[in-house]
Amino acid sequence: QVQLVESGGGSVQAGGSLRLSCVQSGYTYSRYCMGWFRQAPGKEREGVASIDSDGNTRYADAVKGRFTISKDNAANTLYLRMNSLKPEDTATYYCAADFNVPPSRCVGSWYNGANYWGQGTQVTVSS
Protein backbone atom coordinates (compact mmCIF):
# COMPACT_ATOMS: atom_id res chain seq x y z
CA GLN A 1 0.00 0.00 0.00
CA VAL A 2 1.22 3.48 -0.87
CA GLN A 3 1.02 6.42 1.49
CA LEU A 4 1.68 10.06 0.68
CA VAL A 5 2.62 12.49 3.45
CA GLU A 6 2.95 16.20 2.73
CA SER A 7 4.87 18.78 4.71
CA GLY A 8 6.30 22.25 4.28
CA GLY A 9 3.21 24.39 4.41
CA GLY A 10 3.03 27.53 6.49
CA SER A 11 2.27 31.22 6.61
CA VAL A 12 4.28 33.70 4.55
CA GLN A 13 3.96 37.21 3.29
CA ALA A 14 3.28 37.96 -0.33
CA GLY A 15 6.45 37.60 -2.36
CA GLY A 16 7.79 34.90 -0.09
CA SER A 17 8.68 31.31 -0.85
CA LEU A 18 7.86 27.85 0.45
CA ARG A 19 8.85 24.34 -0.53
CA LEU A 20 6.33 21.57 -0.12
CA SER A 21 7.42 17.96 0.16
CA CYS A 22 5.46 14.76 -0.37
CA VAL A 23 7.09 11.58 0.83
CA GLN A 24 5.85 8.36 -0.75
CA SER A 25 6.08 5.22 1.34
CA GLY A 26 5.20 1.69 0.42
CA TYR A 27 5.77 0.07 -2.95
CA THR A 28 7.83 1.96 -5.52
CA TYR A 29 6.62 2.09 -9.12
CA SER A 30 8.68 3.05 -12.15
CA ARG A 31 5.74 4.52 -14.04
CA TYR A 32 3.71 7.24 -12.40
CA CYS A 33 1.89 10.49 -12.58
CA MET A 34 2.34 12.62 -9.48
CA GLY A 35 1.48 16.17 -8.69
CA TRP A 36 -0.10 18.81 -6.55
CA PHE A 37 -3.55 20.27 -6.44
CA ARG A 38 -5.05 22.83 -4.09
CA GLN A 39 -8.37 23.79 -2.68
CA ALA A 40 -9.35 26.99 -0.94
CA PRO A 41 -12.52 27.35 1.15
CA GLY A 42 -15.53 27.89 -1.07
CA LYS A 43 -13.53 27.29 -4.25
CA GLU A 44 -13.19 24.39 -6.62
CA ARG A 45 -10.27 22.03 -6.52
CA GLU A 46 -7.50 23.28 -8.81
CA GLY A 47 -4.60 21.43 -10.34
CA VAL A 48 -1.27 23.13 -9.69
CA ALA A 49 1.48 21.04 -11.25
CA SER A 50 2.24 17.49 -12.30
CA ILE A 51 5.18 15.37 -13.32
CA ASP A 52 5.23 11.99 -15.03
CA SER A 53 7.78 9.20 -15.07
CA ASP A 54 9.18 10.51 -18.39
CA GLY A 55 10.04 13.75 -16.61
CA ASN A 56 7.38 15.83 -18.31
CA THR A 57 6.08 18.66 -16.16
CA ARG A 58 2.87 20.62 -16.49
CA TYR A 59 1.70 23.72 -14.67
CA ALA A 60 -1.49 25.64 -14.20
CA ASP A 61 -1.35 29.02 -15.91
CA ALA A 62 -1.77 30.72 -12.53
CA VAL A 63 1.54 29.35 -11.24
CA LYS A 64 3.73 29.16 -14.36
CA GLY A 65 7.04 30.87 -13.83
CA ARG A 66 6.61 30.90 -10.04
CA PHE A 67 6.25 27.24 -9.02
CA THR A 68 8.55 24.33 -9.85
CA ILE A 69 7.68 20.67 -9.43
CA SER A 70 10.40 18.08 -9.09
CA LYS A 71 10.88 14.51 -7.88
CA ASP A 72 13.76 12.82 -6.15
CA ASN A 73 13.26 9.20 -7.13
CA ALA A 74 15.98 7.94 -4.80
CA ALA A 75 14.23 9.58 -1.85
CA ASN A 76 10.71 8.84 -3.13
CA THR A 77 9.88 12.48 -2.54
CA LEU A 78 7.92 14.94 -4.64
CA TYR A 79 8.57 18.64 -4.23
CA LEU A 80 6.83 21.87 -5.09
CA ARG A 81 8.97 24.95 -4.89
CA MET A 82 6.75 28.02 -4.66
CA ASN A 83 8.25 31.46 -5.25
CA SER A 84 6.69 34.92 -5.48
CA LEU A 85 3.69 33.73 -3.53
CA LYS A 86 0.47 35.69 -3.79
CA PRO A 87 -2.53 35.87 -1.43
CA GLU A 88 -4.55 33.99 -4.06
CA ASP A 89 -2.20 31.02 -3.59
CA THR A 90 -3.69 30.52 -0.13
CA ALA A 91 -5.18 27.02 0.01
CA THR A 92 -4.71 23.52 1.30
CA TYR A 93 -2.23 21.78 -0.98
CA TYR A 94 -2.52 18.08 -1.64
CA CYS A 95 -0.14 15.60 -3.19
CA ALA A 96 -1.71 13.04 -5.53
CA ALA A 97 -0.35 10.03 -7.37
CA ASP A 98 -1.28 7.34 -9.84
CA PHE A 99 1.02 4.43 -10.61
CA ASN A 100 1.51 2.06 -13.53
CA VAL A 101 -0.06 4.64 -15.83
CA PRO A 102 1.21 6.13 -19.09
CA PRO A 103 2.41 9.75 -19.18
CA SER A 104 -0.73 10.66 -21.09
CA ARG A 105 -2.66 10.07 -17.87
CA CYS A 106 -1.04 13.10 -16.31
CA VAL A 107 -3.17 15.82 -17.89
CA GLY A 108 -6.25 17.82 -17.07
CA SER A 109 -8.00 17.06 -13.81
CA TRP A 110 -6.27 13.67 -13.46
CA TYR A 111 -5.95 14.14 -9.71
CA ASN A 112 -9.71 13.82 -9.23
CA GLY A 113 -9.41 10.16 -10.14
CA ALA A 114 -6.01 9.55 -8.61
CA ASN A 115 -5.66 6.43 -6.50
CA TYR A 116 -3.61 8.10 -3.80
CA TRP A 117 -3.88 11.46 -2.04
CA GLY A 118 -2.02 12.92 0.89
CA GLN A 119 -3.67 14.55 3.87
CA GLY A 120 -2.90 18.10 2.73
CA THR A 121 -0.76 20.94 4.02
CA GLN A 122 -1.99 24.49 4.54
CA VAL A 123 -0.39 27.42 2.75
CA THR A 124 -1.42 30.91 3.82
CA VAL A 125 -0.11 33.99 2.05
CA SER A 126 -0.81 37.38 3.59
CA SER A 127 -0.71 40.67 1.74
C-alpha positions as a Markdown table, in Angstrom:
| # | Residue | x | y | z |
|---|---|---|---|---|
| 1 | Gln | 0.0 | 0.0 | 0.0 |
| 2 | Val | 1.2 | 3.5 | -0.9 |
| 3 | Gln | 1.0 | 6.4 | 1.5 |
| 4 | Leu | 1.7 | 10.1 | 0.7 |
| 5 | Val | 2.6 | 12.5 | 3.4 |
| 6 | Glu | 2.9 | 16.2 | 2.7 |
| 7 | Ser | 4.9 | 18.8 | 4.7 |
| 8 | Gly | 6.3 | 22.2 | 4.3 |
| 9 | Gly | 3.2 | 24.4 | 4.4 |
| 10 | Gly | 3.0 | 27.5 | 6.5 |
| 11 | Ser | 2.3 | 31.2 | 6.6 |
| 12 | Val | 4.3 | 33.7 | 4.6 |
| 13 | Gln | 4.0 | 37.2 | 3.3 |
| 14 | Ala | 3.3 | 38.0 | -0.3 |
| 15 | Gly | 6.4 | 37.6 | -2.4 |
| 16 | Gly | 7.8 | 34.9 | -0.1 |
| 17 | Ser | 8.7 | 31.3 | -0.8 |
| 18 | Leu | 7.9 | 27.9 | 0.5 |
| 19 | Arg | 8.9 | 24.3 | -0.5 |
| 20 | Leu | 6.3 | 21.6 | -0.1 |
| 21 | Ser | 7.4 | 18.0 | 0.2 |
| 22 | Cys | 5.5 | 14.8 | -0.4 |
| 23 | Val | 7.1 | 11.6 | 0.8 |
| 24 | Gln | 5.9 | 8.4 | -0.7 |
| 25 | Ser | 6.1 | 5.2 | 1.3 |
| 26 | Gly | 5.2 | 1.7 | 0.4 |
| 27 | Tyr | 5.8 | 0.1 | -2.9 |
| 28 | Thr | 7.8 | 2.0 | -5.5 |
| 29 | Tyr | 6.6 | 2.1 | -9.1 |
| 30 | Ser | 8.7 | 3.1 | -12.1 |
| 31 | Arg | 5.7 | 4.5 | -14.0 |
| 32 | Tyr | 3.7 | 7.2 | -12.4 |
| 33 | Cys | 1.9 | 10.5 | -12.6 |
| 34 | Met | 2.3 | 12.6 | -9.5 |
| 35 | Gly | 1.5 | 16.2 | -8.7 |
| 36 | Trp | -0.1 | 18.8 | -6.6 |
| 37 | Phe | -3.5 | 20.3 | -6.4 |
| 38 | Arg | -5.0 | 22.8 | -4.1 |
| 39 | Gln | -8.4 | 23.8 | -2.7 |
| 40 | Ala | -9.3 | 27.0 | -0.9 |
| 41 | Pro | -12.5 | 27.3 | 1.2 |
| 42 | Gly | -15.5 | 27.9 | -1.1 |
| 43 | Lys | -13.5 | 27.3 | -4.2 |
| 44 | Glu | -13.2 | 24.4 | -6.6 |
| 45 | Arg | -10.3 | 22.0 | -6.5 |
| 46 | Glu | -7.5 | 23.3 | -8.8 |
| 47 | Gly | -4.6 | 21.4 | -10.3 |
| 48 | Val | -1.3 | 23.1 | -9.7 |
| 49 | Ala | 1.5 | 21.0 | -11.3 |
| 50 | Ser | 2.2 | 17.5 | -12.3 |
| 51 | Ile | 5.2 | 15.4 | -13.3 |
| 52 | Asp | 5.2 | 12.0 | -15.0 |
| 53 | Ser | 7.8 | 9.2 | -15.1 |
| 54 | Asp | 9.2 | 10.5 | -18.4 |
| 55 | Gly | 10.0 | 13.7 | -16.6 |
| 56 | Asn | 7.4 | 15.8 | -18.3 |
| 57 | Thr | 6.1 | 18.7 | -16.2 |
| 58 | Arg | 2.9 | 20.6 | -16.5 |
| 59 | Tyr | 1.7 | 23.7 | -14.7 |
| 60 | Ala | -1.5 | 25.6 | -14.2 |
| 61 | Asp | -1.3 | 29.0 | -15.9 |
| 62 | Ala | -1.8 | 30.7 | -12.5 |
| 63 | Val | 1.5 | 29.3 | -11.2 |
| 64 | Lys | 3.7 | 29.2 | -14.4 |
| 65 | Gly | 7.0 | 30.9 | -13.8 |
| 66 | Arg | 6.6 | 30.9 | -10.0 |
| 67 | Phe | 6.3 | 27.2 | -9.0 |
| 68 | Thr | 8.5 | 24.3 | -9.8 |
| 69 | Ile | 7.7 | 20.7 | -9.4 |
| 70 | Ser | 10.4 | 18.1 | -9.1 |
| 71 | Lys | 10.9 | 14.5 | -7.9 |
| 72 | Asp | 13.8 | 12.8 | -6.2 |
| 73 | Asn | 13.3 | 9.2 | -7.1 |
| 74 | Ala | 16.0 | 7.9 | -4.8 |
| 75 | Ala | 14.2 | 9.6 | -1.8 |
| 76 | Asn | 10.7 | 8.8 | -3.1 |
| 77 | Thr | 9.9 | 12.5 | -2.5 |
| 78 | Leu | 7.9 | 14.9 | -4.6 |
| 79 | Tyr | 8.6 | 18.6 | -4.2 |
| 80 | Leu | 6.8 | 21.9 | -5.1 |
| 81 | Arg | 9.0 | 25.0 | -4.9 |
| 82 | Met | 6.7 | 28.0 | -4.7 |
| 83 | Asn | 8.2 | 31.5 | -5.3 |
| 84 | Ser | 6.7 | 34.9 | -5.5 |
| 85 | Leu | 3.7 | 33.7 | -3.5 |
| 86 | Lys | 0.5 | 35.7 | -3.8 |
| 87 | Pro | -2.5 | 35.9 | -1.4 |
| 88 | Glu | -4.6 | 34.0 | -4.1 |
| 89 | Asp | -2.2 | 31.0 | -3.6 |
| 90 | Thr | -3.7 | 30.5 | -0.1 |
| 91 | Ala | -5.2 | 27.0 | 0.0 |
| 92 | Thr | -4.7 | 23.5 | 1.3 |
| 93 | Tyr | -2.2 | 21.8 | -1.0 |
| 94 | Tyr | -2.5 | 18.1 | -1.6 |
| 95 | Cys | -0.1 | 15.6 | -3.2 |
| 96 | Ala | -1.7 | 13.0 | -5.5 |
| 97 | Ala | -0.4 | 10.0 | -7.4 |
| 98 | Asp | -1.3 | 7.3 | -9.8 |
| 99 | Phe | 1.0 | 4.4 | -10.6 |
| 100 | Asn | 1.5 | 2.1 | -13.5 |
| 101 | Val | -0.1 | 4.6 | -15.8 |
| 102 | Pro | 1.2 | 6.1 | -19.1 |
| 103 | Pro | 2.4 | 9.8 | -19.2 |
| 104 | Ser | -0.7 | 10.7 | -21.1 |
| 105 | Arg | -2.7 | 10.1 | -17.9 |
| 106 | Cys | -1.0 | 13.1 | -16.3 |
| 107 | Val | -3.2 | 15.8 | -17.9 |
| 108 | Gly | -6.2 | 17.8 | -17.1 |
| 109 | Ser | -8.0 | 17.1 | -13.8 |
| 110 | Trp | -6.3 | 13.7 | -13.5 |
| 111 | Tyr | -6.0 | 14.1 | -9.7 |
| 112 | Asn | -9.7 | 13.8 | -9.2 |
| 113 | Gly | -9.4 | 10.2 | -10.1 |
| 114 | Ala | -6.0 | 9.5 | -8.6 |
| 115 | Asn | -5.7 | 6.4 | -6.5 |
| 116 | Tyr | -3.6 | 8.1 | -3.8 |
| 117 | Trp | -3.9 | 11.5 | -2.0 |
| 118 | Gly | -2.0 | 12.9 | 0.9 |
| 119 | Gln | -3.7 | 14.5 | 3.9 |
| 120 | Gly | -2.9 | 18.1 | 2.7 |
| 121 | Thr | -0.8 | 20.9 | 4.0 |
| 122 | Gln | -2.0 | 24.5 | 4.5 |
| 123 | Val | -0.4 | 27.4 | 2.8 |
| 124 | Thr | -1.4 | 30.9 | 3.8 |
| 125 | Val | -0.1 | 34.0 | 2.0 |
| 126 | Ser | -0.8 | 37.4 | 3.6 |
| 127 | Ser | -0.7 | 40.7 | 1.7 |
